[in-house]
Amino acid sequence: MTESSSHLTVTADAYDAIAALYADLSRNALDDQPFDRASLEVFAEVVRTAGGGPVAELGCGPGHTTAYLRKLGLDIFGLDLSPVMIDLAREAFPDLRFEVGSMDALDLADGALRGIVSWYSIIHTPPRELPAYLGEFGRVLAPGGHLLLGFFESEGDPVTPFDHKVTRAYRWPIDELAALTRAAGFAEVGRILREPHEGERFRHGRLLMRREPAAAV
């Protein structure tokens, strides 16, 4: 088993095991998070302003963020590694589309999407593999499409592994993650850093990126 397939299996199994509890705890996660809602609302607005079109939440979990973005007017579907999470999402939001899949190998045509949300889903990706994931995001995003990344920020430290409650995860310096995403063909539109609230351990980062046109050959 390769490192990539091993970490995907471990992550899926870990989220399957706690899916019901996770869904219950995350149901109202946005209620007291104005910066988080603002990030999602800006993303929705720029996608709509650019003409709209299909959007995917990659690593959608039980579907609450997908449903929130649908209320903001996006044509969105969710994808997650965990079959149990997808079952819960389909049960909670039967009018939305949810699929089991991996964000490193998307069953989508080149340029099929106008937006991607990765809301704390890249945090479990081993750092050496993240460029390939960002490259896959760029493949399925049409030029001018937008990508929103939500993640834990490392507060000046290098990429830092930590003991996430579900399975191993990584905190990223926002400048390094932005540079890595630019190297995958994106331009930065904006960023937000917020300090941890009570009960949280780490600073949170959001990066809004735009897919650049492919360079002429």
Backbone as ProteinMPNN parsed JSONL, in Angstrom:
{"seq_chain_A": "MTESSSHLTVTADAYDAIAALYADLSRNALDDQPFDRASLEVFAEVVRTAGGGPVAELGCGPGHTTAYLRKLGLDIFGLDLSPVMIDLAREAFPDLRFEVGSMDALDLADGALRGIVSWYSIIHTPPRELPAYLGEFGRVLAPGGHLLLGFFESEGDPVTPFDHKVTRAYRWPIDELAALTRAAGFAEVGRILREPHEGERFRHGRLLMRREPAAAV", "coords_chain_A": {"N_chain_A": [[0.839, -1.197, 0.0], [0.607, 2.195, -0.892], [1.887, 5.36, 0.44], [-0.003, 7.345, -0.073], [-2.463, 5.948, -0.606], [-2.666, 4.646, 1.822], [-2.979, 6.73, 3.755], [-5.408, 7.772, 2.911], [-7.168, 5.639, 3.338], [-6.939, 5.331, 6.126], [-7.928, 7.836, 6.945], [-10.585, 7.822, 5.926], [-11.653, 5.607, 7.322], [-11.398, 6.525, 9.955], [-13.134, 8.737, 10.037], [-15.53, 7.491, 9.342], [-15.942, 6.062, 11.69], [-16.622, 7.942, 13.626], [-18.713, 9.359, 12.628], [-21.496, 9.943, 13.178], [-21.417, 11.292, 15.672], [-19.745, 13.414, 14.953], [-21.326, 14.686, 13.018], [-23.416, 15.577, 14.615], [-22.107, 17.381, 16.354], [-21.149, 19.282, 14.571], [-23.327, 20.466, 13.45], [-24.351, 23.052, 14.042], [-22.166, 24.621, 13.638], [-21.434, 26.974, 12.322], [-22.887, 28.982, 13.46], [-21.973, 30.749, 15.506], [-19.786, 31.916, 14.332], [-18.765, 34.428, 12.803], [-16.649, 35.27, 11.068], [-16.114, 32.96, 9.644], [-18.547, 32.487, 8.325], [-18.548, 34.812, 6.801], [-16.372, 34.356, 5.071], [-17.342, 32.207, 3.535], [-19.551, 33.439, 2.417], [-18.405, 35.494, 0.863], [-17.017, 33.898, -0.982], [-19.231, 32.632, -2.246], [-20.429, 34.875, -3.41], [-18.467, 35.796, -5.245], [-18.352, 33.651, -7.002], [-20.984, 33.632, -8.009], [-21.021, 36.194, -9.18], [-19.169, 35.858, -11.182], [-20.615, 34.461, -12.997], [-21.68, 32.089, -12.155], [-22.405, 28.515, -11.971], [-21.402, 24.992, -11.781], [-20.414, 23.878, -8.54], [-18.243, 22.364, -6.16], [-18.08, 20.94, -2.932], [-15.361, 19.665, -1.473], [-14.609, 17.061, 0.548], [-16.847, 17.08, 2.24], [-18.041, 16.091, 4.529], [-20.748, 15.698, 6.821], [-22.374, 17.397, 5.395], [-23.251, 19.989, 6.129], [-21.994, 22.467, 5.546], [-22.094, 22.449, 2.785], [-24.873, 22.597, 2.427], [-25.316, 25.14, 3.522], [-24.001, 26.773, 1.677], [-25.574, 26.252, -0.537], [-27.899, 27.58, 0.205], [-26.965, 30.105, -0.163], [-27.155, 30.433, -2.816], [-25.69, 28.85, -4.591], [-24.974, 26.374, -7.089], [-24.383, 23.511, -5.999], [-22.586, 20.542, -5.039], [-21.642, 17.813, -2.84], [-18.713, 15.989, -1.853], [-17.085, 13.219, -0.363], [-14.653, 11.204, 1.368], [-15.624, 9.4, 3.233], [-17.973, 6.914, 3.441], [-19.998, 6.677, 5.379], [-20.338, 9.277, 6.314], [-21.337, 10.423, 3.958], [-23.753, 9.039, 3.712], [-25.097, 10.122, 5.943], [-25.21, 12.811, 5.187], [-26.833, 12.676, 2.888], [-29.196, 11.797, 4.08], [-29.812, 13.949, 5.77], [-30.02, 16.088, 4.014], [-31.807, 15.68, 1.598], [-32.385, 16.875, -0.821], [-30.068, 17.655, -1.963], [-27.033, 16.824, -3.753], [-24.789, 14.257, -3.032], [-21.704, 12.527, -2.976], [-19.542, 9.663, -2.727], [-16.064, 9.831, -2.752], [-12.647, 10.624, -3.687], [-10.642, 13.479, -3.243], [-8.255, 13.644, -4.536], [-8.402, 12.418, -6.944], [-10.541, 13.175, -8.98], [-13.687, 12.431, -10.391], [-14.326, 14.006, -12.748], [-14.667, 16.124, -15.596], [-12.077, 18.008, -17.289], [-11.977, 21.383, -16.334], [-14.629, 21.438, -15.421], [-15.875, 22.625, -13.251], [-16.973, 25.634, -11.552], [-16.334, 26.468, -9.106], [-14.651, 25.521, -6.068], [-14.803, 24.321, -2.796], [-12.759, 23.647, -0.144], [-13.011, 22.837, 2.858], [-11.359, 22.633, 5.553], [-10.495, 20.146, 4.673], [-8.099, 19.59, 3.376], [-6.4, 19.34, 5.458], [-5.673, 16.84, 6.388], [-4.001, 15.819, 4.512], [-0.882, 14.491, 3.62], [1.958, 16.626, 3.635], [3.796, 16.459, 1.441], [2.222, 15.473, -0.552], [0.332, 17.357, -1.127], [0.731, 19.289, -3.288], [-0.036, 17.763, -5.558], [-2.753, 17.37, -5.074], [-3.681, 20.021, -5.2], [-3.084, 20.484, -7.851], [-4.95, 18.777, -9.052], [-7.304, 20.048, -8.259], [-6.988, 22.377, -9.761], [-7.155, 21.275, -12.316], [-9.864, 20.525, -12.646], [-11.207, 22.888, -12.317], [-12.592, 25.545, -14.13], [-10.939, 28.114, -16.061], [-10.716, 31.161, -14.31], [-12.398, 30.238, -12.365], [-13.097, 29.744, -8.826], [-11.414, 28.957, -5.759], [-11.777, 28.033, -2.423], [-10.024, 27.69, 0.481], [-10.074, 26.297, 3.664], [-8.401, 26.046, 6.76], [-6.128, 25.016, 9.418], [-3.89, 27.3, 10.804], [-0.331, 27.742, 11.098], [0.855, 29.645, 12.678], [3.319, 31.024, 12.31], [5.149, 28.985, 12.523], [6.813, 26.218, 10.777], [5.193, 23.879, 8.435], [3.159, 21.897, 10.404], [2.567, 18.918, 12.094], [-0.261, 17.715, 13.982], [-2.248, 16.554, 16.767], [-5.03, 15.922, 15.779], [-8.492, 15.474, 16.608], [-9.735, 13.436, 15.227], [-8.019, 12.15, 13.256], [-4.557, 12.084, 12.189], [-3.28, 15.298, 11.389], [-2.402, 18.453, 9.765], [-0.992, 21.671, 10.286], [-0.72, 24.714, 8.494], [1.552, 27.284, 7.431], [0.215, 30.352, 6.401], [1.317, 31.882, 4.312], [3.012, 30.059, 3.038], [1.211, 28.092, 2.166], [-0.327, 29.628, 0.425], [1.624, 30.251, -1.509], [2.177, 27.704, -2.506], [-0.264, 27.101, -3.658], [-0.422, 29.092, -5.595], [1.649, 28.186, -7.224], [0.395, 26.06, -8.362], [-1.157, 27.172, -10.268], [-2.93, 29.189, -9.553], [-4.238, 32.431, -8.609], [-4.008, 34.676, -5.914], [-6.849, 35.95, -4.286], [-7.822, 36.856, -1.832], [-7.442, 36.785, 1.782], [-8.049, 35.487, 5.086], [-7.263, 35.569, 8.494], [-8.059, 34.245, 11.599], [-8.13, 34.439, 15.139], [-8.001, 31.78, 17.606], [-11.096, 30.791, 19.066], [-12.756, 30.479, 22.267], [-12.156, 27.3, 23.562], [-10.953, 26.4, 21.27], [-7.829, 25.47, 19.742], [-6.015, 26.504, 17.857], [-4.973, 29.04, 15.473], [-7.002, 30.041, 12.706], [-7.095, 29.783, 9.165], [-8.052, 31.209, 5.998], [-8.058, 31.014, 2.538], [-8.765, 32.575, -0.459], [-8.75, 31.833, -3.769], [-8.134, 32.239, -7.296], [-8.547, 30.517, -10.325], [-6.104, 30.616, -12.758], [-5.832, 31.349, -16.299], [-4.549, 28.811, -18.51], [-1.124, 28.862, -19.438], [-0.044, 30.06, -22.589], [1.19, 27.903, -25.14]], "CA_chain_A": [[0.0, 0.0, 0.0], [1.392, 3.412, -0.961], [1.584, 6.326, 1.495], [-1.225, 8.049, -0.415], [-3.628, 5.1, -0.382], [-2.729, 4.349, 3.244], [-3.551, 7.839, 4.525], [-6.807, 7.89, 2.527], [-7.903, 4.581, 4.037], [-6.961, 5.676, 7.555], [-8.815, 8.986, 7.125], [-11.971, 7.388, 5.711], [-12.068, 4.744, 8.43], [-11.505, 7.328, 11.175], [-14.359, 9.543, 9.977], [-16.656, 6.56, 9.426], [-16.131, 5.619, 13.073], [-17.179, 8.996, 14.495], [-19.543, 10.181, 11.749], [-22.732, 10.417, 13.81], [-21.038, 12.293, 16.663], [-19.221, 14.574, 14.22], [-22.469, 15.375, 12.406], [-24.158, 16.259, 15.668], [-21.312, 18.497, 16.874], [-20.898, 20.299, 13.544], [-24.604, 20.914, 12.879], [-24.511, 24.495, 14.219], [-20.801, 25.128, 13.778], [-21.287, 28.314, 11.759], [-23.794, 29.935, 14.1], [-21.246, 31.771, 16.266], [-18.513, 32.13, 13.638], [-19.008, 35.415, 11.74], [-15.575, 35.286, 10.073], [-16.276, 31.786, 8.789], [-19.683, 32.766, 7.442], [-18.128, 35.847, 5.851], [-15.523, 33.72, 4.051], [-18.207, 31.44, 2.64], [-20.416, 34.378, 1.689], [-17.589, 36.125, -0.181], [-16.824, 32.876, -2.016], [-20.484, 32.483, -3.001], [-20.66, 36.078, -4.208], [-17.564, 35.889, -6.399], [-18.767, 32.626, -7.96], [-22.199, 34.12, -8.686], [-20.671, 37.355, -9.999], [-18.441, 35.369, -12.353], [-21.536, 33.77, -13.896], [-22.209, 30.875, -11.551], [-22.023, 27.228, -12.529], [-21.252, 23.926, -10.788], [-19.463, 24.038, -7.438], [-18.102, 21.164, -5.344], [-17.384, 20.953, -1.648], [-14.535, 18.464, -1.425], [-14.471, 16.785, 1.966], [-18.062, 17.756, 2.724], [-18.527, 15.542, 5.785], [-22.191, 15.462, 6.878], [-23.095, 18.215, 4.432], [-23.809, 21.241, 6.636], [-21.436, 23.608, 4.811], [-22.677, 22.355, 1.442], [-26.241, 23.121, 2.507], [-25.234, 26.587, 3.751], [-23.646, 27.401, 0.405], [-26.739, 26.166, -1.416], [-28.787, 28.672, 0.597], [-26.38, 31.335, -0.693], [-27.442, 30.509, -4.237], [-24.757, 28.105, -5.429], [-25.304, 25.066, -7.646], [-23.282, 22.834, -5.321], [-22.705, 19.166, -4.565], [-20.605, 17.457, -1.892], [-17.979, 14.74, -2.038], [-16.302, 12.877, 0.821], [-14.081, 9.853, 1.423], [-16.312, 8.553, 4.206], [-19.325, 6.508, 3.041], [-20.968, 6.929, 6.444], [-20.618, 10.712, 6.251], [-22.199, 10.676, 2.801], [-25.097, 8.556, 4.063], [-25.706, 11.097, 6.845], [-25.496, 14.016, 4.401], [-28.001, 12.406, 2.043], [-30.373, 11.717, 4.944], [-30.13, 15.274, 6.301], [-30.278, 17.048, 2.931], [-32.147, 14.809, 0.468], [-32.508, 17.639, -2.057], [-28.722, 17.944, -2.455], [-26.273, 15.698, -4.296], [-23.58, 13.892, -2.3], [-21.05, 11.367, -3.558], [-18.305, 9.166, -2.132], [-14.938, 9.965, -3.669], [-11.412, 11.189, -3.16], [-10.349, 14.735, -3.918], [-7.002, 13.572, -5.3], [-8.705, 11.799, -8.24], [-11.944, 13.54, -9.146], [-14.344, 11.893, -11.578], [-14.878, 15.198, -13.385], [-13.937, 16.556, -16.789], [-11.268, 19.216, -17.158], [-12.728, 22.634, -16.384], [-16.057, 21.197, -15.223], [-16.403, 23.37, -12.111], [-16.727, 27.076, -11.415], [-15.887, 26.73, -7.749], [-14.336, 24.417, -5.156], [-14.582, 24.619, -1.384], [-12.066, 22.627, 0.642], [-13.194, 23.42, 4.184], [-10.638, 21.772, 6.492], [-10.301, 18.798, 4.139], [-6.688, 19.356, 3.032], [-5.566, 19.265, 6.663], [-5.209, 15.467, 6.599], [-3.148, 15.423, 3.39], [0.55, 14.627, 3.88], [2.424, 17.824, 2.926], [4.447, 16.189, 0.162], [1.201, 15.123, -1.543], [-0.612, 18.443, -1.349], [0.785, 19.869, -4.63], [-0.822, 16.965, -6.503], [-4.155, 17.666, -4.828], [-3.953, 21.343, -5.751], [-3.09, 20.321, -9.295], [-6.237, 18.188, -9.421], [-8.286, 21.124, -8.14], [-6.82, 23.236, -10.926], [-7.596, 20.574, -13.532], [-11.318, 20.484, -12.793], [-11.74, 24.248, -12.278], [-12.482, 26.345, -15.344], [-10.224, 29.379, -15.87], [-11.565, 32.142, -13.653], [-13.099, 29.619, -11.247], [-12.557, 30.103, -7.521], [-11.108, 27.928, -4.767], [-11.71, 28.493, -1.043], [-9.371, 26.751, 1.384], [-10.145, 26.532, 5.097], [-7.347, 25.216, 7.34], [-5.506, 25.491, 10.641], [-2.672, 28.029, 10.475], [0.743, 27.298, 11.996], [1.25, 30.751, 13.536], [4.732, 31.332, 12.162], [5.95, 27.766, 12.482], [6.695, 25.46, 9.518], [4.089, 22.913, 8.417], [3.25, 21.256, 11.718], [1.554, 17.903, 12.386], [-0.841, 17.818, 15.311], [-3.124, 15.452, 17.176], [-6.437, 16.183, 15.487], [-9.323, 14.544, 17.374], [-10.162, 12.299, 14.402], [-6.825, 11.477, 12.745], [-3.408, 12.974, 12.028], [-3.54, 16.463, 10.549], [-1.277, 19.372, 9.616], [-1.21, 23.116, 10.264], [0.078, 25.314, 7.425], [1.759, 28.734, 7.375], [-0.651, 30.833, 5.335], [2.12, 32.322, 3.167], [3.502, 28.875, 2.328], [0.091, 27.467, 1.47], [-0.664, 30.509, -0.698], [2.653, 30.079, -2.537], [1.986, 26.385, -3.103], [-1.456, 27.173, -4.498], [-0.037, 29.878, -6.777], [2.464, 27.321, -8.086], [-0.526, 25.144, -9.048], [-1.881, 27.893, -11.311], [-3.948, 30.061, -8.977], [-3.886, 33.763, -8.137], [-4.678, 34.959, -4.651], [-7.862, 36.995, -4.27], [-7.867, 37.407, -0.488], [-7.16, 35.862, 2.883], [-8.494, 35.842, 6.435], [-6.758, 34.839, 9.65], [-8.76, 34.571, 12.831], [-7.579, 33.826, 16.331], [-8.87, 30.731, 18.149], [-12.121, 31.126, 20.044], [-12.726, 29.634, 23.459], [-12.29, 25.884, 23.251], [-10.143, 26.084, 20.098], [-6.4, 25.502, 20.057], [-5.141, 27.072, 16.842], [-5.443, 30.066, 14.551], [-7.654, 29.509, 11.511], [-6.814, 30.525, 7.947], [-8.873, 31.025, 4.792], [-7.485, 31.561, 1.311], [-9.617, 32.6, -1.644], [-7.863, 31.813, -4.932], [-8.789, 32.205, -8.606], [-7.824, 29.709, -11.317], [-5.572, 31.408, -13.846], [-5.818, 30.656, -17.598], [-3.321, 28.084, -18.814], [-0.172, 29.627, -20.229], [0.024, 29.684, -24.007], [2.353, 27.075, -25.493]], "C_chain_A": [[0.873, 1.246, 0.0], [1.018, 4.343, 0.187], [0.255, 7.011, 1.224], [-2.454, 7.201, -0.112], [-3.785, 4.761, 1.09], [-3.382, 5.489, 4.016], [-5.022, 8.042, 4.171], [-7.661, 6.851, 3.25], [-8.039, 4.896, 5.514], [-7.951, 6.817, 7.806], [-10.277, 8.589, 6.971], [-12.466, 6.546, 6.873], [-12.279, 5.55, 9.717], [-12.788, 8.149, 11.174], [-15.605, 8.672, 9.955], [-16.99, 6.251, 10.892], [-16.802, 6.669, 13.948], [-18.214, 9.846, 13.747], [-20.77, 10.747, 12.45], [-22.434, 11.501, 14.834], [-20.559, 13.569, 15.978], [-20.367, 15.381, 13.609], [-23.249, 16.156, 13.446], [-23.409, 17.493, 16.16], [-21.157, 19.621, 15.862], [-22.179, 20.924, 12.991], [-24.761, 22.438, 12.942], [-23.164, 25.206, 14.28], [-20.634, 26.55, 13.276], [-22.051, 29.383, 12.53], [-23.058, 31.068, 14.812], [-19.888, 32.076, 15.649], [-18.694, 33.134, 12.5], [-17.913, 35.471, 10.684], [-15.705, 34.106, 9.118], [-17.437, 31.991, 7.819], [-19.3, 33.803, 6.389], [-17.268, 35.253, 4.735], [-16.366, 32.968, 3.036], [-19.092, 32.36, 1.813], [-19.654, 35.116, 0.594], [-17.345, 35.148, -1.322], [-18.076, 32.743, -2.879], [-20.719, 33.687, -3.905], [-19.743, 36.135, -5.424], [-17.901, 34.83, -7.446], [-20.0, 33.09, -8.725], [-21.863, 35.273, -9.626], [-19.941, 36.946, -11.267], [-19.319, 34.56, -13.296], [-22.115, 32.494, -13.342], [-21.733, 29.621, -12.253], [-21.764, 26.224, -11.426], [-20.132, 24.2, -9.788], [-19.432, 22.738, -6.654], [-17.503, 21.513, -3.995], [-16.669, 19.625, -1.511], [-14.145, 18.193, 0.023], [-15.646, 17.385, 2.706], [-18.563, 17.235, 4.055], [-20.026, 15.322, 5.745], [-23.021, 16.497, 6.124], [-23.576, 19.576, 4.896], [-23.279, 22.464, 5.876], [-21.956, 23.62, 3.379], [-24.079, 22.961, 1.432], [-26.242, 24.632, 2.721], [-24.927, 27.312, 2.444], [-24.785, 27.308, -0.609], [-27.73, 27.282, -1.096], [-28.276, 30.019, 0.095], [-26.47, 31.398, -2.212], [-26.513, 29.741, -5.149], [-25.344, 26.767, -5.881], [-24.209, 24.11, -7.189], [-23.62, 21.381, -5.022], [-21.526, 18.88, -3.645], [-19.996, 16.105, -2.187], [-17.15, 14.482, -0.793], [-15.797, 11.446, 0.723], [-14.93, 8.883, 2.232], [-17.717, 8.18, 3.738], [-20.376, 6.795, 4.107], [-21.328, 8.41, 6.486], [-21.578, 11.026, 5.095], [-23.615, 10.179, 3.056], [-25.818, 9.566, 4.961], [-26.074, 12.381, 6.098], [-26.733, 13.821, 3.535], [-29.277, 12.353, 2.859], [-30.805, 13.103, 5.414], [-30.57, 16.253, 5.219], [-30.62, 16.294, 1.65], [-32.28, 15.543, -0.862], [-31.15, 18.009, -2.646], [-28.029, 16.667, -2.907], [-25.0, 15.497, -3.481], [-23.023, 12.594, -2.859], [-19.835, 10.97, -2.733], [-17.194, 9.293, -3.167], [-13.762, 10.607, -2.987], [-11.037, 12.43, -3.943], [-9.012, 14.73, -4.643], [-7.209, 12.947, -6.679], [-10.188, 11.989, -8.514], [-12.498, 13.019, -10.458], [-15.102, 13.022, -12.279], [-14.026, 15.561, -14.587], [-13.094, 17.787, -16.479], [-12.172, 20.449, -17.251], [-14.208, 22.515, -16.102], [-16.675, 22.086, -14.156], [-16.104, 24.852, -12.211], [-16.284, 27.429, -10.003], [-15.614, 25.447, -6.996], [-14.183, 24.985, -3.761], [-13.893, 23.409, -0.761], [-11.985, 23.159, 2.067], [-12.63, 22.452, 5.217], [-10.469, 20.344, 5.976], [-8.86, 18.538, 3.708], [-5.83, 19.131, 4.272], [-5.016, 17.866, 6.911], [-4.269, 14.982, 5.491], [-1.679, 15.549, 3.77], [1.139, 15.76, 3.046], [3.054, 17.55, 1.567], [3.438, 15.863, -0.945], [0.288, 16.294, -1.905], [-0.483, 19.097, -2.729], [-0.023, 19.086, -5.667], [-2.315, 17.204, -6.319], [-4.531, 19.021, -5.425], [-3.95, 21.314, -7.276], [-4.385, 19.718, -9.801], [-7.361, 19.21, -9.295], [-8.217, 22.029, -9.368], [-7.305, 22.591, -12.217], [-9.096, 20.698, -13.726], [-11.97, 21.866, -12.7], [-11.547, 24.932, -13.629], [-11.643, 27.586, -15.058], [-11.174, 30.445, -15.323], [-12.384, 31.578, -12.517], [-12.383, 29.88, -9.932], [-12.429, 28.892, -6.593], [-11.051, 28.587, -3.399], [-11.133, 27.388, -0.183], [-9.585, 27.207, 2.822], [-9.198, 25.558, 5.788], [-6.922, 25.782, 8.691], [-4.151, 26.096, 10.299], [-1.607, 27.736, 11.527], [1.359, 28.417, 12.823], [2.763, 30.999, 13.531], [5.647, 30.128, 12.133], [5.901, 27.15, 11.09], [5.436, 24.597, 9.531], [4.241, 22.001, 9.638], [2.182, 20.189, 11.877], [0.986, 18.114, 13.787], [-1.856, 16.706, 15.527], [-4.586, 15.859, 17.017], [-7.286, 15.106, 16.166], [-9.754, 13.331, 16.568], [-8.959, 11.5, 13.914], [-5.762, 12.523, 12.453], [-3.703, 14.109, 11.035], [-2.341, 17.403, 10.603], [-1.769, 20.811, 9.632], [-0.223, 23.729, 9.267], [0.33, 26.793, 7.674], [0.974, 29.294, 6.185], [0.146, 31.279, 4.115], [2.615, 31.128, 2.355], [2.383, 28.187, 1.551], [-0.336, 28.31, 0.27], [0.333, 30.338, -1.837], [2.494, 28.743, -3.254], [0.791, 26.397, -4.054], [-1.192, 28.017, -5.742], [0.777, 29.034, -7.75], [1.607, 26.327, -8.861], [-1.411, 25.871, -10.058], [-2.987, 28.794, -10.817], [-3.369, 31.432, -8.649], [-4.655, 34.028, -6.848], [-5.639, 36.131, -4.805], [-7.911, 37.658, -2.896], [-7.623, 36.335, 0.549], [-7.755, 36.406, 4.174], [-7.737, 34.955, 7.415], [-7.62, 35.229, 10.844], [-8.131, 33.808, 13.991], [-8.532, 32.752, 16.856], [-9.87, 31.29, 19.152], [-11.956, 30.223, 21.268], [-13.003, 28.187, 23.082], [-11.539, 25.455, 22.013], [-8.664, 26.238, 20.44], [-5.585, 26.375, 19.125], [-5.813, 28.207, 16.073], [-6.009, 29.392, 13.304], [-7.336, 30.397, 10.319], [-7.807, 30.208, 6.854], [-8.153, 31.698, 3.636], [-8.509, 31.461, 0.189], [-8.718, 32.795, -2.855], [-8.693, 31.737, -6.214], [-7.914, 31.42, -9.578], [-7.398, 30.592, -12.477], [-5.706, 30.647, -15.172], [-4.501, 29.927, -17.8], [-2.41, 28.947, -19.68], [-0.161, 29.128, -21.667], [1.3, 28.919, -24.287], [3.032, 27.664, -26.695]], "O_chain_A": [[1.793, 1.348, 0.812], [-0.015, 4.164, 0.832], [-0.53, 7.242, 2.144], [-3.381, 7.662, 0.554], [-4.907, 4.601, 1.57], [-4.253, 5.244, 4.851], [-5.81, 8.441, 5.029], [-8.756, 7.161, 3.718], [-9.116, 4.749, 6.092], [-8.722, 6.772, 8.764], [-11.116, 8.97, 7.787], [-13.579, 6.749, 7.358], [-13.216, 5.293, 10.472], [-13.459, 8.247, 12.201], [-16.638, 9.068, 10.494], [-18.157, 6.189, 11.279], [-17.482, 6.323, 14.914], [-18.551, 10.941, 14.197], [-21.049, 11.938, 12.318], [-23.12, 12.523, 14.869], [-20.928, 14.672, 16.379], [-20.375, 16.61, 13.677], [-23.692, 17.274, 13.185], [-24.019, 18.544, 16.361], [-21.046, 20.786, 16.243], [-22.114, 21.82, 12.149], [-25.252, 23.047, 11.991], [-23.038, 26.264, 14.897], [-19.764, 27.269, 13.766], [-21.874, 30.573, 12.271], [-23.475, 32.223, 14.73], [-18.949, 32.448, 16.353], [-18.77, 32.73, 11.34], [-18.211, 35.698, 9.511], [-15.439, 34.236, 7.923], [-17.316, 31.699, 6.629], [-19.682, 33.684, 5.225], [-17.431, 35.621, 3.571], [-16.144, 33.072, 1.83], [-19.353, 32.09, 0.641], [-20.194, 35.342, -0.489], [-17.45, 35.515, -2.492], [-17.988, 32.742, -4.106], [-21.162, 33.532, -5.043], [-20.189, 36.483, -6.518], [-17.754, 35.075, -8.643], [-20.06, 32.959, -9.948], [-22.367, 35.324, -10.748], [-20.069, 37.597, -12.304], [-18.828, 34.026, -14.29], [-22.958, 31.868, -13.985], [-20.78, 29.654, -13.032], [-21.89, 26.558, -10.248], [-19.057, 24.683, -10.144], [-20.459, 22.079, -6.495], [-16.545, 22.281, -3.91], [-17.307, 18.575, -1.44], [-13.444, 18.988, 0.648], [-15.469, 18.113, 3.684], [-19.426, 17.863, 4.667], [-20.544, 14.815, 4.751], [-24.249, 16.476, 6.205], [-24.252, 20.269, 4.136], [-24.036, 23.393, 5.596], [-22.227, 24.685, 2.823], [-24.425, 23.738, 0.542], [-27.084, 25.332, 2.159], [-25.527, 28.345, 2.144], [-24.94, 28.194, -1.448], [-28.331, 27.863, -2.0], [-29.05, 30.965, -0.057], [-25.924, 32.312, -2.83], [-26.534, 29.949, -6.363], [-26.102, 26.122, -5.157], [-23.22, 23.912, -7.896], [-24.776, 21.03, -4.785], [-20.531, 19.605, -3.658], [-20.656, 15.199, -2.697], [-16.574, 15.409, -0.225], [-16.416, 10.591, 0.09], [-14.952, 7.685, 1.951], [-18.576, 9.056, 3.648], [-21.517, 7.121, 3.781], [-22.493, 8.76, 6.674], [-22.517, 11.807, 5.253], [-24.579, 10.831, 2.657], [-27.004, 9.836, 4.769], [-27.126, 12.969, 6.35], [-27.585, 14.707, 3.457], [-30.327, 12.805, 2.403], [-31.997, 13.409, 5.457], [-31.389, 17.138, 5.467], [-29.819, 16.266, 0.716], [-32.289, 14.911, -1.918], [-31.087, 18.613, -3.717], [-28.396, 15.567, -2.494], [-24.232, 16.435, -3.265], [-23.774, 11.672, -3.178], [-19.18, 11.813, -2.12], [-17.367, 8.905, -4.323], [-13.86, 11.077, -1.854], [-11.105, 12.437, -5.172], [-8.667, 15.712, -5.3], [-6.291, 12.947, -7.499], [-10.991, 11.079, -8.306], [-11.866, 13.146, -11.507], [-16.328, 13.004, -12.389], [-12.816, 15.335, -14.597], [-13.366, 18.516, -15.525], [-13.022, 20.542, -18.136], [-14.981, 23.389, -16.494], [-17.89, 22.284, -14.155], [-15.14, 25.278, -12.849], [-15.901, 28.568, -9.738], [-16.246, 24.419, -7.238], [-13.519, 26.002, -3.562], [-14.392, 22.286, -0.844], [-11.027, 23.837, 2.44], [-13.334, 21.563, 5.697], [-10.316, 19.421, 6.776], [-8.432, 17.385, 3.676], [-4.659, 18.769, 4.155], [-3.993, 17.719, 7.579], [-3.794, 13.847, 5.538], [-1.259, 16.621, 4.206], [0.847, 15.849, 1.853], [2.866, 18.33, 0.634], [3.756, 15.965, -2.13], [-0.45, 16.222, -2.888], [-1.511, 19.443, -3.311], [-0.627, 19.683, -6.558], [-3.064, 17.238, -7.296], [-5.568, 19.156, -6.075], [-4.718, 22.03, -7.918], [-4.872, 20.1, -10.865], [-8.27, 19.239, -10.125], [-9.241, 22.401, -9.94], [-7.806, 23.276, -13.108], [-9.56, 20.947, -14.838], [-13.162, 22.002, -12.975], [-10.457, 24.895, -14.199], [-11.633, 28.068, -13.926], [-12.291, 30.607, -15.813], [-13.006, 32.333, -11.77], [-11.195, 30.201, -9.922], [-13.22, 27.95, -6.642], [-10.359, 29.59, -3.223], [-11.677, 26.285, -0.12], [-9.313, 28.358, 3.162], [-9.18, 24.373, 5.453], [-7.31, 26.89, 9.06], [-3.354, 25.483, 9.588], [-1.922, 27.51, 12.696], [2.289, 28.174, 13.592], [3.394, 31.16, 14.575], [6.812, 30.246, 11.751], [5.037, 27.514, 10.292], [4.699, 24.582, 10.517], [5.299, 21.416, 9.872], [0.995, 20.506, 11.806], [1.671, 18.63, 14.67], [-2.262, 16.016, 14.592], [-5.284, 16.109, 18.0], [-6.855, 13.959, 16.287], [-10.103, 12.301, 17.145], [-8.891, 10.291, 14.138], [-6.046, 13.721, 12.47], [-4.3, 13.89, 9.98], [-1.398, 17.194, 11.366], [-2.816, 21.134, 9.072], [0.939, 23.331, 9.196], [-0.585, 27.502, 8.091], [1.064, 28.76, 5.08], [-0.302, 31.075, 2.987], [2.635, 31.178, 1.126], [2.581, 27.754, 0.416], [-0.671, 27.767, -0.783], [-0.061, 30.285, -3.002], [2.658, 28.664, -4.472], [0.828, 25.783, -5.12], [-1.682, 27.695, -6.824], [0.613, 29.153, -8.964], [2.033, 25.808, -9.893], [-2.312, 25.267, -10.641], [-3.894, 29.133, -11.577], [-2.165, 31.576, -8.438], [-5.817, 33.644, -6.718], [-5.294, 37.166, -5.375], [-8.027, 38.879, -2.8], [-7.598, 35.142, 0.246], [-7.941, 37.612, 4.336], [-7.588, 33.752, 7.199], [-7.879, 36.411, 11.07], [-7.664, 32.68, 13.834], [-9.732, 32.801, 16.586], [-9.54, 32.144, 19.975], [-11.118, 29.322, 21.286], [-13.964, 27.89, 22.371], [-11.482, 24.262, 21.718], [-8.292, 27.027, 21.308], [-4.569, 26.935, 19.537], [-7.038, 28.32, 16.028], [-5.559, 28.32, 12.899], [-7.308, 31.622, 10.442], [-8.34, 29.101, 6.777], [-7.693, 32.833, 3.76], [-9.051, 30.388, -0.076], [-8.009, 33.796, -2.958], [-9.816, 31.231, -6.21], [-6.702, 31.626, -9.65], [-8.231, 31.243, -13.109], [-5.694, 29.416, -15.169], [-3.458, 30.371, -17.32], [-2.88, 29.677, -20.553], [-0.258, 27.928, -21.925], [2.36, 29.237, -23.747], [4.036, 27.126, -27.163]]}, "name": "protein", "num_of_chains": 1, "seq": "MTESSSHLTVTADAYDAIAALYADLSRNALDDQPFDRASLEVFAEVVRTAGGGPVAELGCGPGHTTAYLRKLGLDIFGLDLSPVMIDLAREAFPDLRFEVGSMDALDLADGALRGIVSWYSIIHTPPRELPAYLGEFGRVLAPGGHLLLGFFESEGDPVTPFDHKVTRAYRWPIDELAALTRAAGFAEVGRILREPHEGERFRHGRLLMRREPAAAV"}
